[in-house]
Amino acid sequence: MRWRDRFLFVAEATMKSQAETGEIKGHYLNATAGNVDEMLKRAAFARELGVPIIMHDYLTGGWTANTTLAEYCRDNGLLLHIHRAMHAVIDRQKNHGMHFRVLAKSLRMSGGDHLHSGTVVGKLEGERDITLGFVDLMRDAFIEKDRSRGIFFTQDWASLPGVMPVASGGIHVWHM
């Protein structure tokens, strides 16, 4: 199924479900594409359909593409959900790569409204204190140094908007 057909199908099914149940429903239409122009075309089409939120795979899509898409979404009333496809290749390697904390901070600078951040339980499980440390880096305007949580220096984000961490992958009611 091509992206345009999928967007139409999902938007129609979402709105039909909302009408039948009276509940808010949602789906994050994936705007990730091979180039920025195509991503913007997908975002504009989602907006035309009345979809309130789209998704972007920021590591595979690239920083410049993500920033461009984030600015488009901000200017056009769309929320931008950030997926972290491919992160484990970069941040789960003990001998090379970089920590997800760095990826989360760079995403905050690039733009997005929420990010799959991992959790302390489930499929995307991470060390509790470290996970909570980078969750704070995503949300809070000011973070005190706390080496036990992976915060190596005090950081003031000033007026830079935060990113809402989103639990994902393998989380279910029994984890609560």
N, C-alpha and C positions, 0 to 999 in steps of 0.2 A: 504494500500500500504506500503510495507516494505521500509526502508530508502534507500537501494541501488537502488531499482526501482524508487523511488521518485527523488533521485539525478540524475539518468540517464534521466528521463522524463523532469525534470526542466532544466537541462543543454542543452538538445537537443532543447527544446522550446525556451530557451533564445537565443541560437546561431542562430536558424532559424529566430527568430524575428529580430535580429540584421542584418542578411543577407538581409531580405526583406525590412527593413526600412532604413538601413544605420545609424541607431542611436544606441548608447550604451544602452544596457539593462542589468539588473542585478536582482539577487535573492540571498538572504543570506541562503545558505543551513545550516540547523541546525545540528551541530555536537554533541550536548548535548546527552549524553548516561549514562547508569548506572555505567560505570567505565571508567577510563582514557584510558586503552588500546583500548576500543571500540571507544572513541572519536578520538584518534589518527588515528585509522583505517578509520574513516569517513573523517577526514581531508585529509588523504593521497589519498583517493578515489576522493574527490572533486578536489584536485590538479591534479590528473591524467586526470580528465575530462576537465581541463583548466579553472575551475571556479576561479575567482580572490579573492573571499571573502567567508568566512563561518561565522556562528553565534554560540554563546554559551550562554546559560542561566547561568550566573555566580553564582547566589545565590542558585539555585537548584543543579548545578553541583559541586559547592564547590571551595574553594580558591586554593587548591593544583592542582586540575584538571584544573582550569582556567590558573594558571601560567604555567603548563606543556603545555597546548594547545597554549598559547600565545608564548612561546618559540619555539614550533614547527612551528607555523605560521611565526614568524620572521625569522627563519632559512630557511624556504622553500618558501618565497615570497608570502605568503597569507596574506590578511588582516583579522583581527578578529573583527567582530561586536559583541558587548556585549548587550544581552537582559537582562532585569531586572525582569523576571517573579518571582512573589512572594514578590516583594519589599514592597507592601502595607501592608502586614501582619507585617512587621518589622518596617517600617518608617511612616506609616500613623496613628499610634495609639498615642493619646495624653498622655495617662497615663503610657505607657511603651514602650519598644523598643528603637530604635536609629534613629537619623535623617538620611535622605538620604545623607547628606553631608559626613557622616562617611562612608557610603557604597561607595560613589563616590571616596573618598580618598583611601580607601582600594583597590578598583578596579584599580586605577592608579598605586598602588604599585604592584598589581598582574599581570597586563598586559592586553592590549586590544587596539584596534585602535579607535573604537568609541563606545559610550554607549547611549542607550535610556535615556535621561536625564530629560524628562519632559519639560514643557514649561510654559509660563505665561498665555496661553489661551488653550482651547481645553480640551480633556478628561484627560490629565495628568497635568492639571493646578496646579500651586503652587504659593506661594507668590512671587511677582515679584522680590523684592530685594534679598530674600533668594535664589531663583532659580538662579539669575544672580551671586550670590556669589559662589555657588558650581559649576557653569559652569566655572567661573574663576579658581577655585581650580583644575578643570580637565585640563584646557588648559595652564595656565600661569606658568612660571618657578619661579616667585616670586610674592607673594600676601601680601599686607599690611593688617594689622589688620583693620577691619571695622565691628563693632558689628551690625550695622544696616543691614548688608548683611550676617550676620551669620559667619563672619570670626573673631574668638575670639583671634587670635594671628597671628603675621606676620609669613609667612611660605615661606621657600626657598626650592624649589624642586630640586635645583642644576641641574644636567644633566638628571634626571629621565624624560623619555618621557611623553608628555601629552596625553590626550585622547580627541578625538573630540566629543563634545556633539551633539546628533542627536535628532531633534524634531520627535515625533512619536505620534501615537494615537490621532485621532480626529482633526488633523491639516488639513486645506484645504485653498483654495485660499481666501475665505472670511475673514480669520483671518489676512491676510497680509495688 
